[in-house]
């Protein structure tokens, strides 16, 4: 035990630091916690992707249902607007906007976690590619609803 009144020399400090002991003191639970956090980020992003695909499917169903209702109202002369796509387009647009923010948050958290791990992060993580494809699907649906 070091006496607080006596300052140890550099050689004494170097004698107490041994690489074998440093490796032994490394706690593998930290690495496991970082891996668990990374997998949790991926699971959360995949859940968002699943939710967005479900909302895109619901917006298509809503669009088709409102289109049938709108055609019936046009025939009877009780239609308020000329297009039945407004609500479905709004739902698809809001969903895509939210998804952009969620994906950017995922990208940020993935980069920060890679910094904590001390390893370089992947240039484009696979889950991020899936997110971009889902976003492009939403934009495509929005454009299709806009043009029909």
C-alpha positions in Angstrom: 0.0 0.0 0.0 1.3 3.4 -0.9 1.8 6.0 1.7 0.0 9.3 0.7 2.9 11.4 2.1 5.5 9.8 -0.1 5.3 10.3 -3.9 6.2 7.1 -5.8 8.8 7.2 -8.5 8.1 6.4 -12.2 9.9 3.1 -11.9 7.8 2.1 -8.9 4.6 2.9 -10.8 5.8 1.0 -13.9 6.6 -2.0 -11.7 3.0 -2.1 -10.4 1.5 -1.9 -13.9 1.8 -5.2 -15.6 0.1 -6.0 -19.0 -1.0 -9.4 -17.8 -2.8 -8.0 -14.9 -4.5 -5.3 -17.0 -5.9 -7.9 -19.3 -7.1 -9.9 -16.3 -8.9 -6.8 -14.9 -10.8 -6.3 -18.2 -14.5 -6.9 -17.6 -16.1 -8.9 -20.4 -19.5 -7.7 -19.2 -18.8 -4.3 -20.7 -18.3 -5.9 -24.1 -21.4 -8.0 -23.7 -23.4 -4.9 -22.6 -22.3 -3.0 -25.8 -23.3 -6.0 -28.0 -26.6 -6.2 -26.2 -27.2 -2.5 -26.8 -26.3 -2.8 -30.5 -28.7 -5.7 -30.9 -31.4 -3.7 -29.1 -30.9 -0.8 -31.5 -31.3 -3.1 -34.4 -34.4 -4.7 -33.0 -36.0 -1.4 -32.3 -35.3 -0.1 -35.9 -36.6 -3.4 -37.4 -39.8 -2.9 -35.3 -40.2 0.6 -36.7 -39.7 -0.8 -40.2 -42.4 -3.4 -39.5 -44.7 -0.7 -38.2 -44.2 1.6 -41.2 -44.8 -1.2 -43.7 -48.1 -2.0 -41.8 -49.1 1.7 -41.9 -48.3 1.8 -45.6 -50.5 -1.2 -46.2 -53.2 0.4 -44.1 -52.9 3.6 -46.2 -53.4 1.6 -49.4 -56.4 -0.2 -48.0 -57.8 3.1 -46.8 -57.2 4.7 -50.2 -59.0 1.9 -52.0 -61.9 1.9 -49.6 -62.3 5.7 -49.8 -62.0 5.5 -53.6 -65.0 3.1 -53.7 -67.0 5.3 -51.3 -66.0 8.4 -53.3 -67.2 6.9 -56.6 -70.5 6.0 -55.0 -70.9 9.6 -53.7 -69.9 11.0 -57.1 -72.7 9.0 -58.7 -75.2 10.3 -56.2 -73.9 13.8 -56.4 -73.0 14.0 -52.7 -69.2 14.2 -53.0 -67.5 17.1 -51.2 -64.1 16.8 -53.0 -62.9 15.6 -56.3 -60.2 13.3 -55.0 -60.5 10.4 -52.5 -56.7 10.1 -52.0 -56.2 13.0 -49.6 -56.5 11.1 -46.3 -54.3 8.1 -47.5 -51.7 10.5 -48.9 -51.6 12.4 -45.7 -51.2 9.2 -43.7 -48.4 8.0 -46.0 -46.6 11.4 -46.0 -46.7 11.7 -42.2 -45.5 8.1 -41.8 -42.6 8.7 -44.1 -41.6 11.9 -42.3 -41.6 10.2 -38.9 -39.6 7.4 -40.4 -36.9 9.8 -41.6 -36.4 11.1 -38.1 -36.4 7.6 -36.6 -33.8 6.4 -39.1 -31.6 9.4 -38.5 -31.8 8.7 -34.7 -30.8 5.1 -35.4 -27.8 6.2 -37.5 -26.7 8.6 -34.8 -27.0 5.9 -32.0 -25.2 3.4 -34.1 -22.3 5.8 -34.7 -22.1 6.7 -31.0 -22.1 3.0 -30.0 -19.3 2.3 -32.4 -17.3 5.0 -30.7 -17.9 3.4 -27.3 -16.8 0.1 -28.6 -13.7 1.6 -30.1 -14.3 -0.2 -33.4 -15.1 1.5 -36.8 -18.7 1.3 -37.6 -20.0 -0.2 -40.9 -20.2 2.4 -43.6 -23.9 1.5 -44.2 -25.4 -1.0 -41.7 -27.8 -3.6 -43.2 -30.7 -2.4 -41.0 -30.1 1.2 -42.4 -30.3 -0.1 -45.9 -33.6 -1.8 -45.1 -34.8 1.5 -43.6 -33.9 3.3 -46.8 -35.8 0.8 -48.9 -38.8 1.1 -46.7 -38.7 4.9 -47.0 -38.5 4.6 -50.7 -41.5 2.3 -50.7 -43.4 5.0 -48.8 -42.4 7.7 -51.3 -43.4 5.4 -54.2 -46.8 4.8 -52.7 -47.3 8.5 -52.1 -46.4 9.3 -55.7 -48.7 6.5 -57.0 -51.6 7.9 -54.9 -50.8 11.4 -56.2 -50.8 10.4 -59.8 -54.0 8.2 -59.8 
